[in-house]
Amino acid sequence: MATQQAIASCGVSSEFWGAQGRLKSNEVGGPVGRVAPGKSAGVVRMAISRKKKEETVESARKQLEGCMLVAGIKYTGLTVKQMQQLRKALPEQTTLMVAKNKLIGKAIEGTEWEALKPALKGMNAWLFVHSEEIPAALKPYRDLQKELKLEDNDFTGAVFEGRFFSPEEFKTLETMPTRAELYGKLLGALQAPAAGLVGTLQAPARELVFTLKAYVKKLEDEA
Protein backbone atom coordinates (compact mmCIF):
# COMPACT_ATOMS: atom_id res chain seq x y z
CA MET A 1 0.00 0.00 0.00
CA ALA A 2 3.10 2.27 0.29
CA THR A 3 2.99 3.14 -3.39
CA GLN A 4 -0.71 3.89 -3.39
CA GLN A 5 -0.27 6.17 -0.37
CA ALA A 6 2.75 7.87 -1.90
CA ILE A 7 0.93 8.53 -5.15
CA ALA A 8 -2.14 9.73 -3.27
CA SER A 9 0.01 12.15 -1.26
CA CYS A 10 1.12 13.72 -4.55
CA GLY A 11 -2.49 14.29 -5.52
CA VAL A 12 -2.24 12.02 -8.56
CA SER A 13 -5.16 9.90 -9.65
CA SER A 14 -3.83 8.50 -12.89
CA GLU A 15 -0.59 9.19 -14.66
CA PHE A 16 1.44 8.62 -17.79
CA TRP A 17 5.16 8.19 -17.76
CA GLY A 18 6.48 8.44 -21.28
CA ALA A 19 10.06 7.73 -22.24
CA GLN A 20 10.91 11.42 -22.37
CA GLY A 21 9.80 14.64 -20.72
CA ARG A 22 8.18 15.21 -17.39
CA LEU A 23 5.35 13.29 -15.79
CA LYS A 24 2.11 13.96 -17.63
CA SER A 25 -1.00 13.76 -15.47
CA ASN A 26 -4.60 13.85 -16.53
CA GLU A 27 -5.50 14.91 -13.03
CA VAL A 28 -8.15 17.56 -12.63
CA GLY A 29 -6.24 19.31 -9.87
CA GLY A 30 -6.42 22.38 -7.71
CA PRO A 31 -8.91 23.34 -5.06
CA VAL A 32 -12.58 22.97 -5.72
CA GLY A 33 -13.32 26.52 -4.61
CA ARG A 34 -16.49 27.84 -3.05
CA VAL A 35 -19.67 25.87 -3.47
CA ALA A 36 -22.58 27.75 -5.00
CA PRO A 37 -25.65 28.20 -2.82
CA GLY A 38 -27.91 25.19 -2.85
CA LYS A 39 -25.15 22.90 -4.07
CA SER A 40 -23.62 20.06 -2.14
CA ALA A 41 -19.83 19.89 -1.78
CA GLY A 42 -20.12 16.13 -2.05
CA VAL A 43 -21.84 16.41 -5.42
CA VAL A 44 -19.07 18.69 -6.72
CA ARG A 45 -16.37 16.22 -5.70
CA MET A 46 -18.25 13.34 -7.32
CA ALA A 47 -18.47 15.26 -10.59
CA ILE A 48 -14.71 15.90 -10.59
CA SER A 49 -14.01 12.26 -9.80
CA ARG A 50 -16.24 11.15 -12.67
CA LYS A 51 -14.48 13.52 -15.03
CA LYS A 52 -11.09 12.17 -14.00
CA LYS A 53 -12.24 8.64 -14.67
CA GLU A 54 -13.60 9.53 -18.09
CA GLU A 55 -10.36 11.28 -18.99
CA THR A 56 -8.32 8.27 -17.86
CA VAL A 57 -10.40 5.88 -19.96
CA GLU A 58 -10.10 8.15 -22.99
CA SER A 59 -6.36 8.51 -22.52
CA ALA A 60 -5.97 4.73 -22.30
CA ARG A 61 -8.00 4.27 -25.48
CA LYS A 62 -5.72 6.70 -27.30
CA GLN A 63 -2.71 4.72 -26.10
CA LEU A 64 -4.25 1.57 -27.60
CA GLU A 65 -4.24 3.14 -31.06
CA GLY A 66 -1.37 1.65 -33.02
CA CYS A 67 -0.24 -0.28 -29.97
CA MET A 68 1.75 -3.50 -30.47
CA LEU A 69 1.62 -4.82 -26.90
CA VAL A 70 0.01 -3.94 -23.56
CA ALA A 71 1.48 -5.42 -20.40
CA GLY A 72 0.46 -5.19 -16.76
CA ILE A 73 3.00 -4.73 -13.96
CA LYS A 74 2.33 -5.48 -10.30
CA TYR A 75 3.68 -2.32 -8.70
CA THR A 76 2.71 -2.91 -5.05
CA GLY A 77 5.45 -1.54 -2.82
CA LEU A 78 7.18 0.55 -5.49
CA THR A 79 7.71 4.19 -4.63
CA VAL A 80 7.03 7.13 -6.91
CA LYS A 81 10.78 7.61 -7.27
CA GLN A 82 11.24 4.00 -8.38
CA MET A 83 8.40 4.33 -10.87
CA GLN A 84 10.04 7.45 -12.27
CA GLN A 85 13.30 5.51 -12.52
CA LEU A 86 11.50 2.93 -14.58
CA ARG A 87 9.92 5.60 -16.76
CA LYS A 88 13.31 7.11 -17.61
CA ALA A 89 14.63 3.70 -18.67
CA LEU A 90 11.79 2.96 -21.11
CA PRO A 91 12.34 3.11 -24.88
CA GLU A 92 10.99 6.15 -26.70
CA GLN A 93 7.87 4.41 -28.03
CA THR A 94 6.81 2.88 -24.73
CA THR A 95 4.49 4.60 -22.22
CA LEU A 96 3.89 3.71 -18.59
CA MET A 97 0.48 4.44 -17.12
CA VAL A 98 -0.93 3.96 -13.62
CA ALA A 99 -4.69 3.46 -13.64
CA LYS A 100 -7.29 1.36 -11.88
CA ASN A 101 -8.15 -1.99 -13.39
CA LYS A 102 -11.79 -0.98 -13.77
CA LEU A 103 -10.87 1.98 -15.97
CA ILE A 104 -8.51 -0.07 -18.11
CA GLY A 105 -11.28 -2.64 -18.41
CA LYS A 106 -13.59 0.04 -19.82
CA ALA A 107 -10.90 1.21 -22.24
CA ILE A 108 -10.36 -2.26 -23.72
CA GLU A 109 -14.05 -3.13 -23.84
CA GLY A 110 -15.14 -4.12 -27.33
CA THR A 111 -11.59 -4.14 -28.68
CA GLU A 112 -9.01 -6.81 -29.49
CA TRP A 113 -7.38 -5.93 -26.17
CA GLU A 114 -10.22 -7.49 -24.16
CA ALA A 115 -7.97 -10.54 -23.90
CA LEU A 116 -6.11 -8.56 -21.21
CA LYS A 117 -8.92 -9.11 -18.68
CA PRO A 118 -7.12 -11.92 -16.74
CA ALA A 119 -4.46 -9.33 -15.79
CA LEU A 120 -6.98 -6.91 -14.28
CA LYS A 121 -6.24 -7.92 -10.70
CA GLY A 122 -4.40 -6.22 -7.86
CA MET A 123 -2.49 -2.96 -8.30
CA ASN A 124 -1.22 -2.55 -11.84
CA ALA A 125 0.83 -0.15 -13.87
CA TRP A 126 0.48 -0.57 -17.63
CA LEU A 127 3.03 -0.60 -20.42
CA PHE A 128 1.77 0.53 -23.82
CA VAL A 129 4.34 -0.49 -26.45
CA HIS A 130 4.14 1.22 -29.83
CA SER A 131 7.10 -0.59 -31.35
CA GLU A 132 7.92 -4.04 -32.69
CA GLU A 133 10.95 -4.16 -30.40
CA ILE A 134 9.06 -5.98 -27.65
CA PRO A 135 12.03 -7.32 -25.62
CA ALA A 136 13.55 -3.82 -25.40
CA ALA A 137 10.27 -2.49 -24.00
CA LEU A 138 10.03 -5.18 -21.31
CA LYS A 139 13.70 -5.22 -20.27
CA PRO A 140 13.72 -2.00 -18.17
CA TYR A 141 11.17 -3.38 -15.73
CA ARG A 142 12.85 -6.77 -15.60
CA ASP A 143 16.14 -5.01 -14.78
CA LEU A 144 14.47 -2.93 -12.06
CA GLN A 145 12.83 -6.03 -10.64
CA LYS A 146 16.22 -7.74 -10.30
CA GLU A 147 17.92 -4.62 -8.94
CA LEU A 148 15.35 -4.16 -6.17
CA LYS A 149 14.90 -7.91 -5.62
CA LEU A 150 11.15 -7.71 -6.24
CA GLU A 151 10.48 -11.43 -6.55
CA ASP A 152 6.77 -10.92 -5.87
CA ASN A 153 6.38 -8.03 -8.33
CA ASP A 154 6.11 -9.67 -11.71
CA PHE A 155 4.31 -8.87 -14.92
CA THR A 156 0.64 -9.73 -14.44
CA GLY A 157 -0.03 -10.50 -18.09
CA ALA A 158 0.13 -9.05 -21.57
CA VAL A 159 -1.65 -9.08 -24.90
CA PHE A 160 0.30 -9.36 -28.12
CA GLU A 161 -1.33 -9.96 -31.52
CA GLY A 162 -4.66 -10.60 -29.81
CA ARG A 163 -3.33 -13.35 -27.55
CA PHE A 164 -3.01 -13.23 -23.76
CA PHE A 165 0.36 -14.11 -22.28
CA SER A 166 0.44 -15.15 -18.63
CA PRO A 167 3.41 -14.25 -16.38
CA GLU A 168 4.80 -17.74 -17.00
CA GLU A 169 4.81 -17.12 -20.75
CA PHE A 170 6.71 -13.83 -20.72
CA LYS A 171 9.96 -15.53 -21.67
CA THR A 172 8.48 -15.94 -25.15
CA LEU A 173 7.99 -12.17 -25.42
CA GLU A 174 11.31 -11.29 -23.82
CA THR A 175 13.33 -13.49 -26.18
CA MET A 176 11.67 -12.54 -29.44
CA PRO A 177 14.25 -11.68 -32.15
CA THR A 178 14.84 -8.03 -32.93
CA ARG A 179 14.19 -6.49 -36.34
CA ALA A 180 17.95 -6.53 -37.08
CA GLU A 181 18.22 -10.21 -36.16
CA LEU A 182 15.29 -11.13 -38.36
CA TYR A 183 16.65 -9.08 -41.23
CA GLY A 184 19.99 -10.85 -40.92
CA LYS A 185 18.24 -14.19 -40.87
CA LEU A 186 16.29 -13.33 -44.01
CA LEU A 187 19.43 -12.25 -45.83
CA GLY A 188 21.16 -15.44 -44.79
CA ALA A 189 18.25 -17.49 -46.06
CA LEU A 190 18.25 -15.67 -49.41
CA GLN A 191 21.96 -16.34 -49.81
CA ALA A 192 21.70 -19.97 -48.72
CA PRO A 193 20.48 -22.96 -50.74
CA ALA A 194 16.77 -23.28 -51.43
CA ALA A 195 16.38 -25.61 -48.46
CA GLY A 196 17.39 -22.78 -46.14
CA LEU A 197 14.70 -20.48 -47.51
CA VAL A 198 12.11 -23.21 -47.11
CA GLY A 199 13.14 -23.56 -43.47
CA THR A 200 12.61 -19.85 -42.90
CA LEU A 201 9.20 -19.95 -44.52
CA GLN A 202 8.24 -22.82 -42.23
CA ALA A 203 9.10 -20.79 -39.12
CA PRO A 204 6.29 -19.69 -36.73
CA ALA A 205 3.90 -17.20 -38.31
CA ARG A 206 4.82 -14.40 -35.91
CA GLU A 207 8.52 -14.64 -36.77
CA LEU A 208 7.76 -14.81 -40.48
CA VAL A 209 5.59 -11.70 -40.31
CA PHE A 210 8.34 -9.72 -38.61
CA THR A 211 10.88 -11.02 -41.12
CA LEU A 212 8.78 -9.89 -44.05
CA LYS A 213 8.12 -6.51 -42.43
CA ALA A 214 11.84 -5.97 -42.04
CA TYR A 215 12.44 -6.87 -45.68
CA VAL A 216 9.65 -4.56 -46.87
CA LYS A 217 11.05 -1.70 -44.80
CA LYS A 218 14.46 -2.20 -46.39
CA LEU A 219 12.92 -1.99 -49.85
CA GLU A 220 11.05 1.16 -48.88
CA ASP A 221 14.21 2.77 -47.50
CA GLU A 222 16.08 2.02 -50.70
CA ALA A 223 13.27 3.33 -52.94
VOGU-3710 file (C-alpha; in Angstrom, 3 decimals, decimal comma):
1> matqqaiasc> 0,000/0,000/0,000  3,098/2,274/0,290  2,990/3,140/-3,392  -0,708/3,885/-3,388  -0,272/6,172/-0,368  2,751/7,872/-1,897  0,934/8,533/-5,149  -2,136/9,728/-3,268  0,007/12,145/-1,260  1,118/13,718/-4,552
11> gvssefwgaq> -2,492/14,288/-5,520  -2,238/12,019/-8,558  -5,162/9,900/-9,648  -3,831/8,497/-12,895  -0,593/9,187/-14,659  1,438/8,620/-17,789  5,156/8,190/-17,759  6,478/8,445/-21,281  10,059/7,734/-22,236  10,911/11,420/-22,370
21> grlksnevgg> 9,802/14,635/-20,721  8,176/15,208/-17,390  5,349/13,288/-15,795  2,109/13,961/-17,626  -0,998/13,757/-15,468  -4,603/13,845/-16,530  -5,499/14,906/-13,031  -8,145/17,558/-12,629  -6,238/19,314/-9,871  -6,423/22,381/-7,712
31> pvgrvapgks> -8,913/23,341/-5,064  -12,583/22,965/-5,715  -13,323/26,518/-4,605  -16,489/27,838/-3,048  -19,672/25,868/-3,471  -22,579/27,752/-5,002  -25,653/28,199/-2,823  -27,907/25,187/-2,846  -25,150/22,904/-4,068  -23,618/20,061/-2,138
41> agvvrmaisr> -19,834/19,888/-1,785  -20,121/16,132/-2,053  -21,836/16,408/-5,421  -19,070/18,692/-6,716  -16,371/16,215/-5,700  -18,247/13,341/-7,323  -18,473/15,262/-10,591  -14,715/15,901/-10,594  -14,011/12,256/-9,800  -16,242/11,149/-12,669
51> kkkeetvesa> -14,480/13,519/-15,035  -11,091/12,167/-14,002  -12,242/8,638/-14,670  -13,600/9,530/-18,089  -10,355/11,279/-18,989  -8,318/8,269/-17,856  -10,404/5,878/-19,961  -10,105/8,150/-22,987  -6,356/8,510/-22,517  -5,967/4,727/-22,295
61> rkqlegcmlv> -7,996/4,274/-25,479  -5,717/6,699/-27,296  -2,712/4,716/-26,102  -4,247/1,569/-27,601  -4,242/3,139/-31,058  -1,372/1,651/-33,022  -0,240/-0,281/-29,966  1,749/-3,495/-30,473  1,622/-4,817/-26,897  0,012/-3,943/-23,563
71> agikytgltv> 1,483/-5,424/-20,399  0,463/-5,188/-16,757  3,002/-4,734/-13,956  2,327/-5,478/-10,295  3,675/-2,320/-8,703  2,713/-2,908/-5,045  5,455/-1,544/-2,819  7,181/0,553/-5,489  7,714/4,194/-4,625  7,029/7,130/-6,911
81> kqmqqlrkal> 10,784/7,607/-7,265  11,241/4,004/-8,383  8,396/4,330/-10,873  10,044/7,448/-12,266  13,303/5,513/-12,517  11,498/2,927/-14,583  9,915/5,598/-16,758  13,308/7,108/-17,609  14,633/3,699/-18,665  11,790/2,962/-21,106
91> peqttlmvak> 12,335/3,110/-24,878  10,989/6,146/-26,698  7,869/4,414/-28,026  6,805/2,877/-24,730  4,492/4,600/-22,225  3,889/3,709/-18,586  0,478/4,445/-17,118  -0,933/3,960/-13,625  -4,692/3,457/-13,638  -7,286/1,365/-11,875
101> nkligkaieg> -8,146/-1,990/-13,393  -11,786/-0,981/-13,771  -10,869/1,985/-15,970  -8,512/-0,066/-18,114  -11,284/-2,638/-18,407  -13,594/0,037/-19,824  -10,903/1,211/-22,235  -10,357/-2,258/-23,717  -14,051/-3,129/-23,841  -15,144/-4,117/-27,334
111> tewealkpal> -11,587/-4,142/-28,684  -9,014/-6,806/-29,488  -7,383/-5,927/-26,166  -10,219/-7,495/-24,164  -7,968/-10,544/-23,899  -6,112/-8,557/-21,210  -8,920/-9,115/-18,682  -7,116/-11,916/-16,735  -4,462/-9,331/-15,794  -6,982/-6,907/-14,284
121> kgmnawlfvh> -6,243/-7,916/-10,702  -4,402/-6,225/-7,862  -2,487/-2,960/-8,298  -1,223/-2,550/-11,841  0,828/-0,146/-13,875  0,483/-0,575/-17,633  3,033/-0,598/-20,420  1,775/0,528/-23,825  4,336/-0,493/-26,446  4,143/1,218/-29,832
131> seeipaalkp> 7,099/-0,588/-31,353  7,919/-4,044/-32,690  10,949/-4,160/-30,397  9,056/-5,983/-27,652  12,033/-7,319/-25,622  13,553/-3,823/-25,396  10,269/-2,488/-23,997  10,034/-5,178/-21,311  13,699/-5,219/-20,273  13,720/-2,000/-18,171
141> yrdlqkelkl> 11,173/-3,384/-15,733  12,854/-6,775/-15,596  16,140/-5,009/-14,776  14,471/-2,932/-12,058  12,825/-6,031/-10,638  16,223/-7,741/-10,305  17,925/-4,620/-8,944  15,348/-4,157/-6,174  14,898/-7,911/-5,621  11,155/-7,711/-6,243
151> edndftgavf> 10,479/-11,426/-6,555  6,769/-10,917/-5,871  6,382/-8,029/-8,330  6,110/-9,667/-11,713  4,308/-8,870/-14,921  0,643/-9,727/-14,440  -0,029/-10,502/-18,087  0,130/-9,047/-21,574  -1,651/-9,081/-24,898  0,304/-9,359/-28,121
161> egrffspeef> -1,325/-9,963/-31,519  -4,664/-10,600/-29,814  -3,326/-13,349/-27,547  -3,012/-13,228/-23,758  0,363/-14,108/-22,277  0,442/-15,154/-18,631  3,410/-14,253/-16,384  4,804/-17,740/-16,996  4,810/-17,117/-20,753  6,714/-13,828/-20,721
171> ktletmptra> 9,955/-15,528/-21,673  8,483/-15,937/-25,152  7,986/-12,174/-25,423  11,313/-11,289/-23,821  13,334/-13,490/-26,176  11,675/-12,543/-29,442  14,251/-11,676/-32,146  14,838/-8,028/-32,935  14,192/-6,490/-36,344  17,946/-6,528/-37,075
181> elygkllgal> 18,224/-10,208/-36,157  15,286/-11,130/-38,361  16,645/-9,082/-41,234  19,990/-10,852/-40,923  18,235/-14,192/-40,873  16,289/-13,331/-44,015  19,432/-12,249/-45,833  21,157/-15,438/-44,788  18,248/-17,492/-46,065  18,251/-15,668/-49,406
191> qapaaglvgt> 21,961/-16,341/-49,807  21,701/-19,968/-48,718  20,478/-22,963/-50,744  16,770/-23,281/-51,429  16,379/-25,613/-48,464  17,392/-22,779/-46,137  14,698/-20,480/-47,508  12,106/-23,214/-47,114  13,143/-23,564/-43,475  12,607/-19,854/-42,900
201> lqaparelvf> 9,197/-19,946/-44,517  8,242/-22,821/-42,234  9,096/-20,786/-39,115  6,291/-19,686/-36,729  3,900/-17,205/-38,310  4,824/-14,401/-35,915  8,519/-14,638/-36,775  7,755/-14,805/-40,482  5,594/-11,696/-40,312  8,340/-9,716/-38,615
211> tlkayvkkle> 10,883/-11,018/-41,123  8,775/-9,891/-44,049  8,117/-6,514/-42,431  11,843/-5,970/-42,041  12,438/-6,869/-45,680  9,648/-4,560/-46,871  11,053/-1,699/-44,803  14,457/-2,196/-46,389  12,925/-1,994/-49,846  11,047/1,159/-48,880
221> dea> 14,208/2,771/-47,502  16,075/2,017/-50,704  13,266/3,334/-52,936
//
